[in-house]
């Protein structure tokens, strides 16, 4: 390799002022670590939230169109939206239209007074077909209900009401003489499902279709129909298919899809990430000032040396190169140490803030390491340009005269 | 056949513009120095001899007139061309030695060689020159700060010779040395002149000046007595 005497001079100057150079490089280390670990945290958070939301976003919820009151009218119900429902024929149509895109299941829903021990409270009660329970619900403890007097409850509901397998619940207002009262036993507690658009099973009582119809009547008059899509990208196609089938003459149903909500949440997370990274970027500005200061001191201290170099035949461009090299070396050393540390610290930050590191070693997360390295080096070079330019353009006669 | 003077100043003026008014440092100066001459430029402080030295050394260009170094008009040169001229045609020997503190004695001598040839010296020229000026291999590894004034000036002479320049330009070469060491350095410069080199010394020390073949006296930016 060709011997670059200019590079050697830069390296020796850094070695001569080792402590000062090290402090400047540490500034870059901190900046690189701050930017990349914040970036990685944001990326991991986005991916984690996206996955959580995806579980929710692959659902289409079909409800009777409350605007036109279509469902109710078709079913011969009243004019109030409470009486709106999706009837059996409409459900069959939905299943025919969207069955190939996902799992279609109907759901009964009611809010009612319940009594547990001596405490009265209100609770959400779902009614589901047996075959849907088997596919949609996951029991953590116990089993799915087989009879009209057994129910499963969500984990939050069980915890809030101190329910275990075998606990008894009275559904219906005991003070209301007209109300139908049903005493049921908890036979299963569900696994936690998280936030969801179709079925908030975590904080509800779920019973069989037969039990539900026994309590509230309305067999085949569903409150909503859910489509759990096999592929989230089919959301629009399935929505169109359902609307084409049912809303051809008048709006019978309304289809809600959650992808827009997910888009808005992920966009909020990335806005926050950018904001946090910008704050972390301030540390790089501080580092830039430190590098600038070190470079200016280096130039000032070496004015005479620059004069000597120029007088014995060193070109302006070579002097410029010498100081730029110095800045690049400081930047490179800082960025490399910063990169190693940001992988370690980033991992810890992600573990602490996001709670999982399963997305840590992905492209979207680790890309912040080379990006912040590049920013660190660029800032070093940028900070070194003016001092280097000043050094190169010193008048050799003046420079030689200085002490 | 006429030979081209190694340095030729024709009607050269140098004006420094200052807020308090222009300063005429060189006033229509005309000098010729032939190849192989040993010339001393003498004059009191403020006479303009340092300005003249900077012009001859290609560190500065005249405001008016023509200055030719080895036949080339330096007023028309770009900064890079002027830098290359300093690298190839002129060997500098300064009063304060002016070695590069970051480099060893050997590397100081090798530095202009690398700038010119873009590679390290594999011919042994640097070692030979150092031996010629009395710097042994052990001393050659030392940084300038670890050498005495005389040793530093010897290294500076070796550095000045490394690219085989047309002109050796010495600015008070014995000014920072004791009489004995100064005498040794002058002997060395005399020896280089005897080998056929052009040596120009700027000094105000008469004992140094009288060793030259020719003395150019400068006063108020003009030649007082050639």
Interface residues (C-beta under 8 A of the other chain):
Chain A: X2 X3 X5 X9 X12 X13 X16 X304 X305 X307 X308 X309 X310 X311 X312 X313 X314 X315 X316 X317 X318 X396 X397 X400
Chain B: X54 X57 X59 X60 X79 X80 X83 X84 X86 X87 X88 X92 X94 X98 X99 X100 X101 X102 X103 X111 X112 X114 X115 X116 X118 X119 X120 X159 X163
